[in-house]
């Protein structure tokens, strides 16, 4: 290869199958992830040679990949491919990659990158939101980092149309006048509001959780407006996740909020706008809240499974998680249905060289609960 960033090669399906056969997974997490992924559709696969791309080293085991929402899942020269989020020793790094050439695939880092210190011992040290920007043809990847000592979240974001990262050292101070933040998150992909601001936050004021839209404009975070407030759920909600849904038929915004409580996660829902939304109702759901799917089902991650629940908390189905990571939900794969997209990354060897293998899978959201 003639370029420096190139040490990346696109592997054909036969080679990937050969690698899987000659070097079978040695850990349970990878084995069960591949078993679950086999029930989905493989949309994209590539490999990154060790040390070929600055920031991806073989010692980094917790690597997430988010395929770009700015284009299709087909690699094209000059287009963005996706984002890597890498966790190692209390530090989180994220950066985008773009396609420089195909056959073989040649990649390089693109745009800005970001780094955040995290408290790895906390129940939910950080969470990642990958969604479209309202600007046509662009997407953003936002990372919310809990700051338990300050009752707050910091946040950083990369966007495909920004040259620099957006950053807020304190969402509480910079957006909400010092009010403590109980949860941060975003609108569900299929339930976006007509107004600006597709990220979200819950502030804790007296005995009320106020829901807010959060925007990302001009490489900075912005307050997109307060939606409503509801009575705080029982317990001490803090450092959680929130998913907002705009129900166009009813003209109301629904909130799902998940919090870590001792050795379990609790999920609450406020199902109607004021004057009816006076309090949050706890749902009989287990696991960490991830998103609300296009059909209104709730997706959570338990210790070892992805679980799908009805809007009111009845179990619909679950499947082994392993290292499968949920990336986002999108409706541009076949032009009609919404699909949940999952990614899988793992290290392997080809011809005595180490590679990071990346696979992207999708499944129709309506069929997600049927995976076993």
N, C-alpha and C positions, 0 to 999 in steps of 0.2 A: 504494500500500500504506500501511497505517496504523501498522504497527509498525516499530521500529527494527531489530530483528534480521532482519526480513523481507527485505530485498533478495534473498531466495532464491526462485527460482521452479522449479516442476516443469515440465519441458518434455515435450511429447508426442513419440511416436516420429517423427511426420512432421517436427517441427521439428528433431529431432536428425539425421534423414536430410538435411534441407535444409542444415543447417550442414556436415555431412560433404561434401555435394556442392559447396556454394559456397565452402567453405574447406577444400580437401583438405589432408591432413597434409603438412607441409613437412620432416619428418625421418623417417629410416628407422625409428627406435625406435617411433614412434607408428604408422607404416604396418604394420609387421609385427605389432604388438600387436593392432591391429584385425583383421588377417587371421586370427590365431589365435583371437581372441575370437569371430569369426563362426561358429566351429565349436562354440561353447558356447551356452548359453541366457542371454539377457539378463534378469536378474531385477529390476534396479532402475536407474534413471537419474534424475539431477537436476542442476541447475546452481546455482552460487553466484556472484552478481554480485560483481565486484571491489570490495573494501573493505566489503562488506555484513556480513561476519562477522569480528570481530576475530581476528587471527592468520592469516588467509589473504590474502596479498598477491601481486600478480602477479610479484614478483621471486622468489618461492619456487618453484623448479622441481621439487624432490624432495618430492613430496607423496604420502603413502600414505593410503588410506582402508580402514577395517575396519568392515563392517556389523555392527550389534549382534547378539549371540547371545541377547539377552534377549527377543526377539520374532521375528516373521516378517519377511520382506523387504518386506511391504506397509506403507507409511507410515500411521500412525494418530495422530491428535492426542493429545498427552500421553504419547507413548511415546518411548523412546530410538531414535535412528536409527543411530548408529555413532560411530566415533572417527577423527580426523585425526591423522596423525603427519607433521610438517613439518621438513625438514632445511634449514638455511641457514647458511653461513659458520661451520661448526664448532659449531653449536648445534642441539639437537633439542627441538622442542616438541610436546606432545600434549594433546588435549582432546576431550571428548565433545560431541555435538550431539543435541538432542531436537527432536521435531516439535511446533510450536505450533499449526499449522493446515494444512489441505490445501486444494487447489483455489483458489489456487495454494499450493504447499508453502511453509510458513514455518518457519524453523529458528532456534534460538538455542543458544548454548553451554550445557552442562549440567554440573553437578557440578564436580569439581576439574580442574585442569590441571597439567601438569608441564613442566619444562625441564631438560635435561641437556647439559653441554658434551661434545663428542665429538672424537676425534682422526681427522679425515677421511682422513689419509694411511695409516691402519692397514688391514690386510687385512679385518678384520671389526670395525669400530669399535663397532657395536651390533647387536643383533637384537631383533625384536619377537615376542612370543608373545601370541596372542589365543585365549582359551579360556573355557569356562564355569566359574563358581564353583560350589562344591558347594551353596551356598545356592540354593534353588529360584528360578528365574527371574532369575538375575543372571549377569553375565559380567565378565571382567577383561581388561585389556590391560597386559602387563608389558613393560618395556624393560630389557634387560641391556646395560650399557655396560662395555666392556673398559677396564681400567686397567693397561696393560702395565708401567709403572714400578713398580707395587706388587704385581704377580702376583695380580691380584684383579679382581673385577667389582663395580661398584655397580649398583643396581637401583631402579627406580621403577615404580609400578603405579597404574592407575586401575580402579575397579570401579563398576558401576552402582548398588551399594547403599552406597557410601562418599561422604561429603561432602568428604573430603580425600584426597590421594594418599598411598599407602604409599611409604616410601623407606628404602633402606639404602645408606649411603655406602660401606660395605665389607661385602659378604656374608661374606668371610673372617673378619673380626673379630667381626661381630655374630651370626653363626650357627654358625661352624665353628672357633672357638677359635684363629684365626690361621692355620689350614692354607691353603696356596695353592689357588686355584680354577683348575682346568684348563678347565672348560667349564660353561656354564649353559644351561638350556632348560626343557623341559616334557615331560610325558607326551603321547604321540600321542592325538588326540581319541577314537579308537575303541578305545584300549587303556588305559583308566584303571584305577588301582588301587582296591581296596576301601577302603583307608585314606585318611586325609586327606593333602592335599598333592599338588597337580597340577603344580606347577612342579618343576624338578629341577636338580641340580648335581653336578659331579664334583670332589672334592678330591684333591690330590696329596699323599700321605703316604708318605715313603720311596720305595719303588718300586711303590706301589699306587695305583690310582685307586679311591676309594671313592664309590659312588653314593648320593645322598641325595634324599629327597623334600623339597620346599620348599613351605610353605603360605602363605596370605595370609588372615589373620584380624584383625579389629578394626583395619583400615587399617595393618597392619604385616606384615612378613615373619616366618615362623616355621620352625623346623626340624621337618620332618614325620617324621624318622626315617632312620637309615642302612639301606640295603638289603643291600649286600655290597661286597666289594672284589675287584678283579682286577689282575693284573700290568699295569703300564703298557706301552702299545705303544711300538715303537721310535721314536726321534726325541725331540723335546722338546714334548710336547703342552701347549699353553697357549692361552687365550683362544678356545676353540672352542665348539661347540654340541653339546648332548646331547639325544637323544630317547629316552625310556624307554617300554617297552611292557610291560604286564602281560598275560601269556598265561594266561587263566583256565583253559583246558583242561589246561595243564601245571602251573599253579600257580607259574610262575616269572616273573621280570622280566628283560627283554632290554634291552640298552643299545646304541644307535648313537651314536657320537661322531665329529664332524667337526672337523678342525683345519687351519689354514692352514700350509703348509710351503713356504717360498720362493715359487715362482711357481705353486703348485698347491694343491689341497685334498685331504686324505686322509681317508677314512672307515673307521672301525673298528667291529667288532661283537663283543659278548660275548654269546653266544647262550644260555648256560645259567647257572642259579644255582650257587653252590658246592655240592658240591666240584668241579664240572666247570668253572666259570668261573674258570680260573687265569690267563688272559691274554686280551687283545683280539686279534682276527684282522682284518687289513686286507682290505678288500673292493676289487675292481677297479672302483671307482666314481669318476667325475670330477665336479667341481662342488661347490658349497657345500651341505651337508646342510640340508634344510628341514624335512621331516617324514617319518613313516612312515604310509602310507595304510591305510585300513581292510582292504584285501586283503593287507596285508603288504608292499606295494611301497614302495620308497624314492624320495622326490622330492628332486631337487637342482636348484640353479640354476648353470649354467655361465656363461661370459661372455655368451652371447647366446641361450641356450636353457633351457627347462625340460626336465629329463630324468627318465624313470621307469625304475627298475631293480628287478629281482627282489630278494628278501630276501638272496640270496647274491651279488648284484652283477652279474647278467647284464643287458645293456641290453634294455629293453622298448619304448622309443620316446622321441621328443623332439619339441618344437615350438618355434617362434621365441618368444622372451620379450618383447623390446622393453620397454615400460613396464608390462607386465602384472605385478601383484604378487599373490602367493599370500596370502590372508587367513586361512583356516582350513578345516577339514573339518567338515561338519555333516550330521546325519541327520534334520532336521526339514523338509526341503523337500517331499518327497513321502511321508514317513512310513515308508518302507521301506529305501531305499538310501542309502548315504553319498555325499555330493557334495563335490567340491573347489570352493572359492569363490575367484575371482580378481577383482581390481578394477583399474580403469584410470582415471587422472586426467589431464586435459590442459586447456590454456588455449585458448579460442576467442573469437570475436566474434559478437554478434547485435545488429543495429541500432546499430552503432558503439559497443557497450559490451562490455567484457571479462568473460568468465565462466569459472569453473573448472567443467569438465564432469566428472561422476563417473558411471562405469558399473560395475555389479556383474554378474558372470557366474558361472554354475555349470556343472559337467559331472559326470556320474556318475563317481565315483572309479575304478570298474572300467573305464571307457572312456577315461580320461585318456591312457593310452599310445597310443591310436589317433589322436590329433590329429596332423595333419601341418603 
